[in-house]
Amino acid sequence: MITKEIPAGNIKVVSINGHDIELDVERRDTAGDWFYWCFQGKFPEKGIYRFHFVEGSRVGTRGPAVSRDGGKNWSWLCPHLHESDRDFEFTCQEEGEELLFCQAMQYLQRDWERFLAEFSTHPALLPGTLCRSRKGREVEMLTIREASPQYSLLLTSRHHAGEMMATHAMEGFLRAVLADDSFGRTFRQHIAVFAVPFVDKDGVEEGDQGKNRIPHDHARDYQLPGLYPETAALRALLLREKPAFVLDLHCPWLRGVPNETSYMVGIGIPQMDREMERFADYLEAEQVPQAPYFKRDNIPFGSSWNTAQNYTQGRTIRHYAATLPFVRNTQAIEIPFANFGAVTVDRNAMLAYGASIARAACRYLLSSPGIQPPESDTAGQ
């Protein structure tokens, strides 16, 4: 009835007693606890099926995400507040129903390929490969470039494999940049983009937790010698392309403060923290009602979890980029899995949020003298 033999599958069946199922996640090479899971369920008879995770917080604030078409489209099983962090129920209406269940709305290589196919004839779009993973997979990189732009921007997601909502937002960013409208044309005229959607490509496709890999994960691999070909290739890309802005997209923990807001994370370097404040002003000004961002939710270095202790395993792409003289700003944005405060988010909301990040990044980079930022005529849509 339950299988993990699907793309990005991760589940451990503890017991099945009729319609009552006990589950756990596979940590694999993750040190400590984490919460990612994804499985296929087949239901032989009608009725209510009760799922219980035997350990830890595993179910988000809107319950699991479900797909009835093999992962192409996702919705929340509980679109309003789901109280339990270990349990959910599914009501099977027809014998033989088959669904995918996931901790949040999955985003895999197949989704990226659908996005690329939609824009395959766009003259500014250059799909390519950053490198090959340790297991031989192609690690995708997309370049968007026209003429001779003044600036370039590096955009990354999935340094931690399970943080899929960040990649939906990345797609929204790229869609806004590729759009045939005044904003898209202005952006492409002045700014080139290098986008890497799956930094931990093997972990994404195989359904690893990704977070806190032993001895350290991709997000803590920006020192020498590194462990992963993806981070080595990103270091080389930074030195070759010299982006002015490095923007790394993440997702936080499942529930609670501060994990139900989107926020940026201070780095403890005065110049970069000042630039975070400037960029945050633009991002708040460009906020959308589907996924509202508020500058007040940012976490300065030295507060909450954002302390030196959090980086003892190794340095992040932000810490590395901050040492490079051509990088004006390097930031991480944490993007909740299911809700921005009281607002429930889905794929469309993430696309809108990504577009707002693109507008803010454009206004931020084009705030130099002699360059007129584009009008925010799409804000709030």
FILUM-815769 format. One record per residue: x, y, z of N, C-alpha, C in turn; residue in one letter. Coordinates in steps of 0.02 Angstrom, whole numbers, padded with zeros to 5 digits, always signed. Example, Ala and Ser with C-alpha at 12.3 -4.5 7.8 and 13.67 -1.06 7.14 Angstrom:
BEGIN
+00660-00284+00390+00615-00225+00390+00660-00165+00390A;+00642-00112+00354+00684-00053+00357+00645+00002+00394S;
//
This chain:
BEGIN
+00041-00060+00000+00000+00000+00000+00042+00063+00000M;+00102+00060+00030+00146+00118+00035+00214+00100+00006I;+00240+00144-00038+00306+00132-00067+00345+00196-00071T;+00411+00190-00063+00457+00247-00074+00491+00241-00141K;+00472+00192-00182+00504+00181-00247+00475+00228-00299E;+00485+00291-00287+00464+00346-00330+00520+00397-00331I;+00521+00443-00379+00571+00496-00377+00568+00533-00310P;+00626+00541-00278+00632+00576-00214+00595+00542-00157A;+00584+00477-00162+00549+00441-00110+00589+00434-00046G;+00555+00441+00010+00586+00433+00076+00531+00418+00126N;+00529+00356+00152+00482+00338+00204+00503+00272+00235I;+00488+00263+00297+00498+00199+00331+00431+00178+00362K;+00406+00121+00341+00343+00096+00368+00358+00057+00431V;+00332+00080+00488+00344+00047+00552+00293-00008+00563V;+00229+00007+00548+00177-00044+00555+00115-00023+00517S;+00076-00074+00497+00010-00062+00466-00039-00108+00502I;-00090-00078+00530-00143-00115+00565-00210-00092+00537N;-00233-00125+00484-00295-00103+00451-00284-00035+00419G;-00323+00014+00441-00318+00082+00414-00273+00126+00456H;-00237+00099+00504-00191+00137+00546-00120+00121+00526D;-00083+00172+00507-00015+00163+00481+00034+00204+00523I;+00087+00172+00546+00141+00207+00582+00201+00214+00535E;+00230+00274+00535+00283+00291+00489+00341+00325+00524L;+00397+00326+00491+00454+00366+00511+00491+00388+00448D;+00535+00437+00455+00576+00458+00398+00641+00418+00398V;+00672+00415+00339+00740+00387+00333+00790+00444+00339E;+00831+00442+00390+00881+00495+00399+00941+00485+00352R;+00955+00422+00335+01012+00405+00293+01076+00433+00323R;+01110+00480+00289+01173+00505+00317+01165+00572+00351D;+01106+00588+00375+01094+00649+00412+01111+00639+00486T;+01150+00685+00513+01165+00683+00584+01107+00717+00622A;+01081+00683+00672+01026+00711+00710+00960+00704+00674G;+00913+00746+00689+00844+00740+00665+00831+00786+00606D;+00788+00764+00560+00760+00808+00509+00694+00778+00486W;+00657+00810+00440+00586+00795+00434+00561+00779+00364F;+00605+00777+00313+00581+00766+00244+00556+00694+00235Y;+00500+00688+00198+00474+00622+00178+00430+00630+00116W;+00423+00576+00078+00382+00575+00018+00369+00502+00000C;+00305+00485-00012+00288+00416-00029+00227+00413-00073F;+00216+00355-00103+00156+00340-00141+00111+00295-00100Q;+00047+00313-00097-00002+00273-00062-00054+00246-00109G;-00068+00181-00103-00122+00148-00142-00172+00120-00092K;-00236+00135-00103-00287+00120-00053-00337+00069-00081F;-00336+00008-00054-00377-00046-00083-00451-00040-00069P;-00471+00001-00019-00542+00006-00002-00558+00076+00023E;-00622+00093+00020-00643+00159+00045-00634+00163+00120K;-00633+00225+00144-00629+00235+00216-00577+00286+00236G;-00572+00297+00301-00525+00344+00329-00461+00307+00348I;-00405+00331+00322-00340+00303+00338-00303+00353+00384Y;-00277+00327+00439-00244+00369+00489-00168+00355+00488R;-00130+00409+00477-00057+00405+00473-00027+00438+00535F;+00021+00404+00565+00054+00429+00626+00129+00420+00620H;+00166+00475+00628+00239+00472+00631+00260+00459+00703F;+00301+00409+00711+00316+00385+00779+00366+00429+00816V;+00400+00474+00781+00452+00513+00814+00458+00582+00781E;+00465+00633+00822+00482+00699+00797+00425+00735+00762G;+00438+00798+00746+00391+00840+00709+00400+00826+00634S;+00347+00800+00602+00352+00777+00533+00299+00807+00487R;+00245+00834+00516+00188+00858+00476+00183+00933+00485V;+00181+00969+00428+00181+01041+00430+00114+01071+00447G;+00111+01138+00443+00053+01175+00466-00008+01169+00421T;+00000+01141+00361-00056+01129+00317-00061+01055+00299R;-00034+01013+00344-00035+00941+00332+00012+00923+00275G;+00004+00864+00247+00047+00845+00190+00022+00877+00125P;+00067+00882+00077+00048+00898+00008+00030+00832-00027A;-00020+00835-00071-00041+00774-00106-00045+00789-00181V;-00030+00737-00220-00035+00742-00293-00073+00682-00318S;-00121+00694-00362-00161+00640-00392-00141+00626-00463R;-00089+00660-00489-00068+00650-00558+00006+00636-00563D;+00032+00599-00515+00101+00577-00519+00153+00630-00504G;+00133+00685-00472+00181+00736-00452+00181+00798-00496G;+00137+00801-00544+00135+00861-00588+00103+00920-00552K;+00050+00907-00514+00015+00959-00477+00007+00937-00405N;+00011+00986-00359+00007+00972-00288-00043+01019-00255W;-00074+00994-00202-00117+01035-00160-00108+01013-00087S;-00129+01056-00041-00124+01038+00030-00184+00994+00049W;-00170+00941+00085-00225+00899+00110-00268+00938+00159L;-00236+00983+00197-00271+01024+00247-00255+01097+00234C;-00293+01130+00190-00274+01198+00169-00277+01250+00225P;-00310+01232+00281-00311+01277+00339-00267+01247+00393H;-00262+01279+00449-00214+01259+00501-00224+01186+00521L;-00169+01148+00518-00169+01078+00540-00129+01075+00605H;-00163+01057+00659-00133+01063+00725-00079+01012+00739E;-00090+00949+00719-00043+00896+00738+00020+00899+00696S;+00077+00890+00728+00140+00887+00691+00164+00815+00680D;+00121+00766+00698+00140+00695+00688+00086+00655+00651R;+00025+00680+00647-00030+00639+00622-00068+00675+00567D;-00096+00635+00521-00146+00661+00474-00190+00603+00452F;-00248+00622+00425-00296+00572+00400-00310+00585+00327E;-00323+00531+00291-00343+00535+00221-00406+00494+00212F;-00457+00524+00180-00519+00488+00167-00520+00464+00095T;-00517+00399+00086-00519+00369+00019-00591+00364-00004C;-00608+00395-00060-00676+00397-00085-00691+00340-00133Q;-00639+00313-00166-00649+00260-00214-00597+00206-00204E;-00617+00144-00211-00569+00090-00206-00514+00097-00259E;-00453+00085-00238-00397+00087-00285-00367+00155-00296G;-00387+00206-00256-00356+00272-00264-00281+00267-00253E;-00244+00309-00290-00171+00309-00288-00148+00382-00287E;-00111+00401-00236-00088+00470-00227-00015+00471-00206L;+00016+00529-00218+00080+00543-00188+00069+00588-00128L;+00104+00574-00074+00102+00614-00013+00173+00639-00001F;+00179+00702+00017+00245+00731+00028+00241+00782+00084C;+00297+00791+00118+00301+00840+00172+00284+00911+00146Q;+00298+00926+00084+00277+00989+00052+00273+00977-00023A;+00264+01031-00061+00250+01025-00132+00315+01013-00171M;+00325+00953-00195+00388+00931-00223+00407+00971-00285Q;+00473+00976-00296+00500+01006-00357+00562+00968-00376Y;+00560+00933-00434+00614+00889-00455+00637+00908-00526L;+00683+00870-00552+00710+00881-00619+00654+00884-00671Q;+00604+00840-00664+00549+00839-00713+00512+00906-00715R;+00506+00939-00657+00472+01004-00654+00515+01058-00687D;+00580+01055-00674+00626+01102-00707+00624+01094-00782W;+00621+01033-00806+00619+01021-00878+00555+01048-00909E;+00499+01042-00874+00436+01071-00900+00442+01147-00906R;+00473+01177-00856+00484+01249-00859+00528+01269-00918F;+00583+01234-00927+00628+01250-00983+00594+01240-01050L;+00553+01188-01056+00519+01175-01119+00472+01232-01137A;+00442+01262-01087+00395+01317-01100+00431+01378-01130E;+00495+01387-01112+00532+01445-01136+00588+01425-01185F;+00581+01369-01216+00635+01341-01256+00656+01386-01314S;+00611+01427-01339+00628+01470-01396+00649+01541-01375T;+00654+01553-01310+00672+01620-01286+00745+01634-01304H;+00759+01690-01338+00828+01702-01362+00878+01715-01306P;+00854+01735-01247+00901+01751-01193+00915+01691-01148A;+00879+01637-01157+00885+01579-01113+00936+01530-01139L;+00984+01513-01096+01038+01467-01115+01042+01411-01062L;+01005+01356-01072+01010+01301-01025+01078+01267-01031P;+01104+01243-00975+01169+01211-00977+01180+01168-00915G;+01242+01149-00905+01260+01105-00850+01316+01137-00809T;+01305+01141-00744+01357+01167-00699+01414+01117-00693L;+01397+01053-00683+01447+01000-00674+01408+00934-00671C;+01443+00881-00656+01410+00817-00641+01416+00803-00567R;+01363+00774-00540+01363+00758-00468+01409+00699-00454S;+01417+00683-00391+01459+00626-00373+01433+00560-00400R;+01367+00557-00414+01338+00497-00442+01325+00502-00517K;+01354+00553-00548+01352+00558-00621+01293+00595-00650G;+01250+00625-00610+01194+00662-00636+01217+00731-00662R;+01183+00755-00713+01194+00824-00735+01164+00872-00685E;+01203+00920-00663+01180+00972-00617+01164+01033-00659V;+01100+01049-00665+01077+01100-00711+01100+01170-00691E;+01114+01211-00741+01126+01282-00732+01093+01319-00790M;+01056+01370-00775+01023+01411-00826+01055+01480-00827L;+01072+01503-00887+01098+01571-00896+01046+01611-00934T;+01032+01671-00910+00990+01719-00946+01033+01780-00958I;+01045+01794-01022+01091+01849-01038+01072+01879-01105R;+01072+01945-01108+01062+01982-01170+01116+02036-01175E;+01144+02044-01235+01192+02098-01249+01248+02099-01198A;+01261+02157-01169+01317+02166-01122+01290+02199-01058S;+01259+02160-01014+01230+02190-00954+01283+02217-00906P;+01263+02267-00866+01310+02296-00818+01324+02249-00760Q;+01276+02207-00741+01280+02167-00681+01263+02094-00697Y;+01284+02051-00652+01259+01982-00654+01240+01961-00584S;+01197+01910-00580+01170+01887-00516+01172+01811-00516L;+01195+01781-00461+01194+01708-00453+01137+01690-00406L;+01095+01644-00428+01036+01622-00391+01040+01547-00380L;+01036+01524-00318+01042+01453-00303+00986+01430-00257T;+00969+01365-00262+00925+01333-00214+00946+01260-00206S;+00920+01229-00155+00929+01159-00138+01001+01142-00118R;+01035+01188-00083+01094+01167-00047+01075+01113+00003H;+01014+01116+00027+00984+01062+00067+00928+01031+00025H;+00934+00966+00013+00893+00933-00039+00818+00940-00028A;+00795+00939+00035+00724+00938+00048+00689+01005+00046G;+00723+01059+00030+00693+01126+00035+00662+01147-00031E;+00610+01110-00050+00583+01115-00118+00544+01179-00133M;+00513+01210-00083+00474+01269-00097+00518+01326-00123M;+00582+01325-00103+00629+01376-00128+00637+01372-00203A;+00633+01312-00231+00643+01305-00304+00581+01327-00342T;+00522+01319-00314+00462+01349-00344+00472+01425-00348H;+00497+01455-00294+00509+01528-00294+00562+01547-00345A;+00614+01505-00352+00664+01519-00403+00633+01521-00472M;+00589+01474-00486+00556+01474-00552+00516+01538-00562E;+00483+01562-00509+00446+01625-00514+00492+01683-00530G;+00550+01684-00499+00600+01736-00513+00619+01734-00587F;+00635+01674-00612+00657+01668-00681+00602+01683-00731L;+00541+01663-00716+00485+01680-00760+00477+01755-00766R;+00485+01791-00711+00479+01864-00714+00534+01894-00757A;+00594+01867-00751+00650+01893-00790+00641+01878-00865V;+00612+01821-00882+00603+01801-00951+00541+01831-00984L;+00498+01862-00945+00435+01887-00971+00445+01941-01024A;+00400+01940-01073+00402+01991-01126+00359+02050-01105D;+00383+02084-01053+00349+02144-01028+00402+02195-01009D;+00381+02254-00986+00430+02307-00972+00480+02286-00919S;+00456+02251-00868+00502+02230-00816+00553+02180-00842F;+00530+02127-00875+00576+02077-00901+00627+02106-00948G;+00605+02150-00993+00652+02180-01040+00703+02224-01005R;+00681+02263-00955+00728+02305-00918+00778+02263-00880T;+00754+02212-00847+00799+02168-00809+00852+02139-00855F;+00831+02109-00910+00879+02076-00955+00928+02125-00987R;+00906+02186-00997+00950+02236-01026+01009+02251-00981Q;+00998+02248-00915+01049+02271-00868+01081+02215-00827H;+01048+02156-00821+01071+02105-00773+01069+02037-00806I;+01123+02000-00801+01124+01929-00820+01112+01887-00758A;+01082+01828-00768+01067+01783-00713+01099+01715-00726V;+01129+01688-00674+01152+01618-00674+01113+01583-00619F;+01075+01532-00637+01030+01499-00589+01047+01425-00584A;+01056+01401-00523+01070+01330-00510+01014+01305-00464V;+00965+01268-00491+00907+01249-00451+00919+01193-00401P;+00966+01147-00417+00976+01088-00374+01050+01082-00357F;+01073+01118-00306+01144+01114-00289+01160+01043-00265V;+01118+01014-00223+01127+00944-00202+01084+00900-00248D;+01106+00891-00310+01065+00857-00360+01051+00784-00341K;+01100+00747-00318+01089+00678-00299+01038+00673-00242D;+01047+00716-00192+01001+00714-00135+00930+00730-00154G;+00920+00779-00199+00853+00797-00221+00819+00738-00255V;+00852+00707-00303+00820+00654-00342+00811+00589-00302E;+00854+00578-00253+00850+00516-00214+00810+00523-00150E;+00790+00584-00134+00747+00593-00076+00785+00595-00010G;+00846+00619-00010+00884+00626+00052+00859+00685+00092D;+00874+00684+00157+00861+00743+00197+00904+00801+00173Q;+00968+00786+00160+01015+00837+00137+01043+00880+00192G;+01002+00900+00239+01024+00941+00295+01069+00901+00341K;+01124+00932+00362+01169+00902+00412+01196+00833+00391N;+01213+00827+00327+01248+00766+00305+01312+00758+00346R;+01333+00696+00354+01397+00682+00385+01451+00678+00331I;+01508+00713+00336+01530+00757+00391+01502+00828+00388P;+01481+00851+00329+01444+00914+00324+01408+00914+00257H;+01356+00957+00253+01314+00958+00193+01340+01009+00143D;+01305+01013+00086+01326+01059+00032+01328+01132+00055H;+01283+01150+00099+01280+01220+00120+01337+01240+00166A;+01378+01192+00188+01436+01207+00230+01500+01183+00195R;+01502+01189+00129+01558+01160+00091+01596+01212+00050D;+01598+01274+00075+01632+01326+00037+01699+01345+00068Y;+01736+01293+00088+01805+01300+00108+01845+01245+00073Q;+01910+01252+00071+01953+01203+00039+01984+01156+00091L;+01987+01090+00076+01960+01059+00015+01886+01044+00023P;+01847+01055-00029+01776+01040-00026+01761+00966-00039G;+01700+00946-00023+01680+00877-00032+01642+00866-00098L;+01606+00917-00122+01556+00906-00174+01575+00942-00239Y;+01565+00908-00296+01581+00941-00360+01538+01002-00373P;+01476+01002-00347+01433+01060-00359+01460+01123-00327E;+01484+01118-00265+01509+01178-00232+01575+01201-00262T;+01617+01153-00283+01679+01171-00318+01663+01208-00382A;+01612+01184-00419+01593+01217-00482+01563+01286-00469A;+01527+01294-00414+01499+01360-00398+01554+01408-00377L;+01604+01385-00342+01660+01429-00326+01694+01452-00391R;+01703+01406-00437+01734+01424-00501+01691+01473-00541A;+01626+01462-00540+01580+01507-00575+01584+01577-00546L;+01586+01582-00481+01591+01648-00449+01654+01685-00473L;+01709+01651-00475+01772+01683-00496+01771+01700-00570L;+01736+01659-00610+01734+01670-00682+01686+01726-00701R;+01626+01725-00674+01573+01771-00696+01568+01834-00653E;+01595+01834-00593+01599+01893-00549+01530+01926-00538K;+01482+01889-00512+01416+01919-00500+01419+01972-00445P;+01380+02025-00454+01376+02077-00403+01331+02055-00345A;+01284+02010-00358+01235+01990-00308+01232+01914-00307F;+01238+01884-00248+01231+01812-00239+01172+01800-00192V;+01122+01764-00217+01060+01755-00180+01045+01680-00174L;+01045+01655-00113+01038+01584-00098+00970+01573-00065D;+00928+01531-00095+00859+01520-00070+00856+01455-00029L;+00824+01460+00029+00818+01403+00075+00747+01399+00102H;+00733+01345+00139+00673+01338+00179+00693+01322+00250C;+00654+01346+00300+00673+01335+00370+00644+01270+00399P;+00636+01268+00463+00602+01213+00498+00528+01214+00481W;+00491+01164+00503+00422+01156+00482+00373+01206+00513L;+00381+01220+00577+00329+01255+00614+00359+01307+00663R;+00315+01351+00687+00333+01395+00741+00374+01455+00720G;+00390+01497+00768+00430+01557+00757+00503+01537+00752V;+00540+01561+00702+00521+01609+00650+00502+01575+00584P;+00485+01511+00586+00482+01470+00525+00419+01480+00484N;+00373+01520+00508+00311+01533+00471+00311+01604+00443E;+00371+01632+00434+00380+01695+00398+00440+01686+00352T;+00443+01727+00300+00502+01729+00258+00549+01782+00285S;+00613+01765+00287+00660+01812+00317+00729+01804+00286Y;+00769+01857+00292+00840+01854+00274+00882+01847+00337M;+00944+01825+00327+00987+01805+00382+01050+01848+00381V;+01062+01886+00433+01123+01926+00437+01185+01883+00438G;+01240+01909+00412+01301+01871+00407+01355+01894+00457I;+01344+01950+00490+01392+01975+00538+01450+02013+00507G;+01446+02029+00444+01495+02071+00409+01461+02138+00397I;+01484+02192+00428+01446+02256+00426+01425+02277+00356P;+01469+02274+00307+01451+02296+00240+01393+02255+00212Q;+01397+02188+00220+01344+02145+00193+01279+02153+00231M;+01283+02164+00296+01222+02175+00335+01189+02241+00317D;+01229+02291+00300+01199+02354+00276+01164+02342+00209R;+01195+02303+00166+01164+02289+00101+01101+02247+00109E;+01101+02202+00159+01039+02165+00174+00982+02213+00191M;+00997+02263+00230+00946+02312+00249+00919+02348+00187E;+00964+02367+00142+00943+02402+00081+00899+02356+00037R;+00922+02295+00027+00883+02249-00014+00816+02233+00019F;+00816+02226+00085+00754+02212+00121+00702+02267+00111A;+00724+02329+00107+00677+02384+00094+00642+02374+00026D;+00680+02356-00024+00651+02344-00090+00605+02283-00089Y;+00625+02230-00055+00585+02169-00054+00519+02181-00018L;+00520+02218+00036+00458+02233+00070+00413+02278+00027E;+00443+02325-00009+00404+02368-00053+00372+02329-00110A;+00402+02274-00130+00377+02233-00185+00335+02174-00162E;+00319+02172-00098+00284+02113-00071+00217+02101-00105Q;+00198+02038-00108+00135+02018-00138+00089+01989-00084V;+00024+01999-00090-00021+01974-00037-00022+01898-00032P;-00005+01862-00087-00004+01789-00084+00052+01762-00040Q;+00105+01802-00030+00163+01780+00008+00199+01842+00034A;+00172+01875+00085+00199+01940+00106+00264+01933+00146P;+00313+01974+00128+00377+01979+00162+00379+02044+00202Y;+00405+02039+00264+00413+02098+00307+00485+02101+00333F;+00516+02157+00324+00585+02167+00345+00595+02152+00418K;+00545+02165+00459+00552+02154+00531+00566+02081+00549R;+00551+02035+00503+00561+01964+00517+00632+01940+00506D;+00676+01983+00477+00746+01963+00467+00779+01944+00533N;+00828+01899+00529+00863+01876+00589+00936+01900+00586I;+00953+01951+00624+01023+01976+00624+01071+01922+00650P;+01132+01927+00629+01183+01881+00655+01190+01891+00730F;+01194+01835+00766+01200+01837+00839+01134+01827+00875G;+01079+01820+00838+01014+01809+00870+00982+01745+00845S;+00935+01719+00884+00899+01657+00868+00950+01602+00852S;+00940+01566+00797+00986+01512+00779+01047+01538+00740W;+01045+01602+00720+01096+01630+00676+01157+01655+00717N;+01195+01607+00742+01254+01622+00781+01315+01586+00751T;+01374+01601+00777+01434+01569+00752+01432+01493+00760A;+01397+01469+00812+01393+01398+00823+01360+01362+00764Q;+01315+01395+00729+01279+01365+00673+01324+01352+00613N;+01383+01382+00611+01426+01377+00552+01492+01341+00568Y;+01494+01303+00622+01557+01269+00640+01574+01213+00591T;+01525+01184+00556+01539+01130+00509+01575+01155+00446Q;+01568+01218+00430+01599+01245+00370+01564+01309+00349G;+01592+01344+00299+01563+01407+00280+01515+01399+00222R;+01469+01446+00219+01416+01445+00168+01439+01481+00106T;+01398+01477+00053+01413+01515-00007+01413+01590+00008I;+01372+01612+00055+01372+01683+00073+01438+01703+00104R;+01463+01662+00150+01527+01679+00182+01584+01679+00132H;+01582+01632+00084+01634+01632+00033+01627+01693-00013Y;+01566+01706-00037+01556+01761-00084+01573+01828-00052A;+01563+01834+00013+01578+01897+00047+01652+01914+00047A;+01695+01865+00033+01767+01878+00030+01789+01902-00039T;+01744+01901-00088+01762+01917-00157+01750+01991-00170L;+01797+02027-00196+01792+02100-00201+01737+02124-00248P;+01717+02083-00296+01666+02105-00344+01595+02093-00319F;+01585+02058-00264+01517+02043-00239+01494+02102-00196V;+01442+02135-00220+01413+02191-00182+01370+02166-00125R;+01334+02111-00137+01285+02087-00087+01280+02012-00093N;+01277+01977-00037+01266+01905-00036+01218+01889+00020T;+01162+01859+00003+01108+01850+00052+01076+01781+00045Q;+01046+01758+00100+01003+01699+00099+00932+01720+00118A;+00884+01693+00082+00813+01705+00099+00784+01638+00120I;+00754+01636+00179+00719+01577+00203+00645+01583+00184E;+00619+01529+00153+00551+01530+00124+00510+01475+00157I;+00458+01491+00195+00420+01440+00230+00390+01388+00182P;+00378+01329+00210+00350+01274+00170+00277+01284+00154F;+00236+01310+00201+00164+01307+00193+00127+01371+00206A;+00154+01416+00246+00116+01477+00262+00163+01533+00280N;+00144+01593+00256+00177+01655+00276+00130+01687+00328F;+00142+01676+00391+00095+01699+00442+00029+01662+00433G;-00025+01699+00428-00091+01668+00419-00106+01650+00347A;-00062+01669+00300-00075+01659+00229-00049+01591+00207V;-00094+01548+00184-00074+01483+00157-00044+01494+00088T;+00014+01462+00076+00047+01470+00011+00047+01404-00027V;+00049+01410-00093+00053+01352-00137+00102+01369-00193D;+00102+01328-00246+00148+01341-00300+00138+01410-00331R;+00076+01429-00344+00063+01494-00375+00087+01551-00330N;+00078+01544-00265+00103+01595-00219+00179+01598-00221A;+00211+01540-00227+00284+01540-00230+00309+01572-00295M;+00274+01561-00350+00292+01594-00413+00286+01670-00405L;+00233+01692-00372+00223+01764-00361+00277+01792-00315A;+00295+01754-00263+00348+01777-00218+00415+01781-00254Y;+00430+01730-00294+00492+01733-00333+00494+01793-00379G;+00438+01809-00410+00436+01868-00453+00449+01932-00413A;+00423+01935-00352+00435+01994-00310+00508+02000-00291S;+00541+01942-00280+00613+01943-00265+00651+01969-00326I;+00631+01949-00386+00663+01973-00446+00655+02049-00453A;+00595+02074-00440+00585+02146-00445+00628+02184-00395R;+00631+02157-00334+00672+02189-00282+00746+02187-00300A;+00769+02131-00327+00839+02125-00346+00856+02174-00402A;+00810+02182-00449+00822+02228-00504+00826+02300-00478C;+00779+02319-00436+00781+02387-00409+00843+02398-00368R;+00863+02348-00330+00923+02354-00288+00986+02364-00332Y;+00995+02322-00382+01056+02327-00423+01056+02389-00466L;+00997+02410-00488+00994+02469-00532+00987+02534-00493L;+01001+02532-00429+00997+02593-00389+01061+02634-00394S;+01106+02615-00439+01167+02654-00451+01149+02718-00489S;+01189+02770-00482+01176+02832-00518+01175+02821-00594P;+01129+02853-00627+01127+02851-00700+01087+02794-00729G;+01060+02750-00686+01019+02695-00710+00950+02701-00678I;+00899+02701-00719+00830+02709-00694+00799+02642-00680Q;+00783+02627-00617+00749+02564-00603+00682+02560-00638P;+00658+02499-00655+00593+02493-00687+00536+02507-00640P;+00481+02526-00666+00421+02537-00626+00397+02469-00599E;+00368+02471-00538+00342+02410-00507+00270+02399-00527S;+00257+02396-00592+00188+02393-00615+00156+02325-00605D;+00196+02274-00586+00167+02208-00574+00163+02192-00500T;+00185+02236-00457+00184+02221-00385+00113+02207-00361A;+00106+02155-00321+00041+02138-00293-00002+02095-00337G;+00019+02080-00398-00022+02039-00442-00009+01966-00430Q;
//
